[in-house]
């Protein structure tokens, strides 16, 4: 099959959906195993899992409204108006008109490392942030490719999706920690006496390995959304070579983003932590972004409709 932009977009969306369905099922199963291992049975176990899901929903609601402010604060981003940087603002406005999106707020990060990210709970409350290093390094068509990529994250509600995933991963880690603390307090002894030895063993295994597996799923979702934003951005500009060239320049720059941290690294168009590039499968597995070589190859292999 010819690698058109449309079928790449469809394939990435299907894979993300499968990952999210599998992740949701995984979270529920692990939570059930852990509460059974703690000695809860029947309705009590299901109630505990229900409480866990309600708490995750409330935390997600909070992140829905306030996560963008936290991310912008951590990045040291400052809002600009059109008069402050007409070229960037016009590029954002023109691409939004072409894609039927409301114009987001535009922020600048004073940092020599070229990078960019988008955040916000929906297209009407979205933000695009770019670094001064990005503006200094890229040509006009390359900058448009990066902005189109970030607008695609906004249109595809990627920031909302990743907020949900991050919260679920964090809650699973908390639940695993609670399980081990409960074992220390002696809860597991009651469980063994009641014939729940199998669930106790499963609970120990789940508490050790489930947070690792959840993080791997989170990273896989993040990488898949990057591929989706690449192909959607290429469709918007009709010039995938611009984004491909920008990715090469960004990845080749030796500067590490000063405001980068592991909690927000997945938001950026390219991994903000610089280091020796590797094609080792283990490096790929624990990376927040697909290898630049794969992204560039996918972009160059696209056939515009």
N, C-alpha and C positions, 0 to 999 in steps of 0.2 A: 504493500500500500504506500502511496506517495505521502510523505510527511508534510501534509498541509497544516497551516496554523489551526484550522478548525478541528481536525482530528487529534492534534496534540492537546488542545484545550479540553476536548471531551475525554480523552484518555486520562489526563491529570485529574480532572474532576471525579471520574469514576474511581480512580485509585485512592483519592482522598476520602471519598465516601466509604469505601471498603475499610480503610484504616480506622475511620471514626466509629463505624459500627462495631468493628472488632475491638477497638479500645474500650468502648462503652460496656460491651459484654464482659471484657476482661476485668474492668474495674468492679462491676457488680459481683462477679464470681469470686474475686480475691477478697472483697469485703465480706462476703458470706462465709468463706472459709475461715477467715480470721475471727469473726464473731462466734462461729461454731467452736473453734479451737479455744476460745475464752470461756466456753461452757454454756453459752446461750443456745437454746433449742427452739424449734418451731416458730411460733409467733414472735417470741422474743428476739430470735436471730433476724427475722425479716424486719422487725421494727427497728433494730439497730442499723441495718442496712438502709432503711428508709430515712432515718435521722441523718445518716452520713450523706445521703443524696440531697436532702433538704439543706444541710449546712453548705454543701458545695454549691448549691443553687444560690444561696444568699451571698456567698463570697463572690460568685460570678457576677451577681447583680451589682455589687460594689465596684468590681473591676470594670464592669460595663460603663459606669459613669465617671470613674476617676483615674483609670489606668493611664489615659493619655497625658494628663497633667503630671503624673509621677514620671513617666518616660521622658517627657520634655525637660523636666527639672533635672533628672539624672544626666541627660545629655548636654545640659547647659545651652539649650536652644533659645533663641530670641526671635520673637515675631517681627516680621517686616511688612511694610506696605508697598504698594506698587512704585511709589516714588523712590524708595530705598534701593530697589534693584529691578528696574523695568524689564530687563531681558528675561530674568527668571520668572517674574510674575506673568509676563505675556505668554511664555512657553506653557506655564501651568494653565492659564485661562484658555488658550487656543486648544490644547489637548482636551480640556474638560468640555468645551463646546463640541468638539468632534465626537466625544464619547457620551454626551448627554449627562454629564455629571455636574453637580454644583461645585463652584470653585472652592477648594479647601483653603484654610489658613496656611501661610507659607512662613517657615521658620529657617533661620540660618544658624549653624553651629560654627563658631570660630575655632577651627581645627584644621591643620594642614593635611590630615589624612582624608583622601577622597572617599566619601560614603554618603548614604542617604537612607531615610526610612519614612514610612507612613504610619500613622496611628489615628485613633478615633473610633467611636462606637458604630458609626454609620456614615454614609457619604455626606450627609448634611452637617455632621460634626467631625469632619476629618481634618487632618493636618499632614502636610508634607514638610520634612526637614532635610536640608542639604548642608553639607559642610563647605567652608570656604575653599578647602583643598579641592573639592569636586568642581567648583566653579572655575578655579584657576587651571585645572588640568584638562578639562574636556572641551571639545569643539561643540558647536551648536547642535548638530544632529546627534551626537553622543549624549549630550545633556537631555535632549528631548527623549531619547531612548530610556534613560534612567527615570525621568519624570513619568513617562508612560508606564513603566514597570511599577512604580509606586502607586500611581492612580489605579492600576489593575488590582493591587492589593486592597485598595479602598473599595472598588467596585465588587470584588469577590468576597468582601467581609472577612478578609484573612486575619485582621487584628482581633476581631471578635472570636473567631475560631481558635486562634492560638491562646487567647486569654483563658478560654474554657479548658483547653488542654493543659496549660501550665497549672491552673488551679487544681484540676483533678490529679495531676501528678504529685503536687504538693500535699494534697489531702491524703493520698495513698501512703506517702512517706510518713505522715503524722499517725495514720492508723497503724502502720507497721511498728512505729516507735511505741505507741500505746500498748500494742500487743506484747512487746518484749518487757515493758514495765509491769504489765499485769502478771506476766509469768514470774517476775521477780517478787511480786507481792503475794504469790502463792495461788493465784487463780487457776493455774494449770493443774495443780494437784487435784482440785475438785473435779476438773474435766477428766483426768485419768481415771478417777474412782467411778465416774459415771459411764465409763466405757467409751469415751471419746478419744481414745489414743490415736486413731487414724487421723481424725481432724487436727489433733495436736501436732502430729508430724507434718501434715499438709500445711498447717498454719505457720510452723517454723520455716519451712521451705518457701512458702509464699511471702512471708515477712522479709526474708533475705533477698529473694530474687525478683519479686514483683516490682519494687521501686526501680530497679535497674531496667527491667523490661519496659516499664511505663515510660522511662526517660528515652529509651530507644524508639518507642512508638512516637513520642513527642517529636523527636528529631526527624523521624521519617516523614511525619506530617509536615513539618517545617520545610524540609527539602522538596517535598512534592508541591507545596504552595509556591516555592520559588520558581520551579519549572513552569507552573501555571501562569504566574505573573510575567515571566519572560515571554511566553507565547502570546498572552493577551496583550502585553505591551507592544510586541512586534506587530500584532494585528492592528493596533491603534495607529502606529506611526507608518505602517506599510514599509518599514525599513529596518529589518532585523539586524543588518550589519552595524547600525549605529549603536544599538545596545551591546552587541557582541564586542565591538571595539572598546566601548566604555568599560565593560567587565574586565577586559584584558588590562587596561590602564589601571583600574582600581586595584586589582589583585597584585599587579606588579609594584605598586607603590609600597615602600618599606615602612611608612609611618603607621604606628598603632594609634587608634582613636583614643584620645585621653579620657573621654567620658564613657568608654565602653565597659560593660560588665556582663557577666554570664546570664543574668536575668533578662537582658534586653538584646543580646547578640543576635537572636533569630530575627529581629525586626529589620535589621540593616540589609541593604541589597547585596553586600558582600561581607564575609566574616570580618569583624572589626579587629580581631586579634591576629596579628601577623606572625608568621613563623615559616619554617621550611615546608614547602608544599610536598605532599606525598600522595601517591596513588594507592597506598596500602589499604586493603579492604577494611582493616580495623579503624584506620583514621577516618575513612568515609562513613563508617557505621556510627561514630560518635561526633560527627560534624553537624553543625546547625545548617550548613549550606551544601548544595551539591558541588562537586569539583568544578572549578571555572572552565576547565577543558571540556567537560560534558555539556555545560550550559552553552558554551560558544559553539560546539559542534551541533547541538540541537537547533540553535538559532540559524546557523549557516545552512543547515539542511532543510529549513522550512521553504515551502513553496507558497507564495502569496496568492490568495484567491483572486 
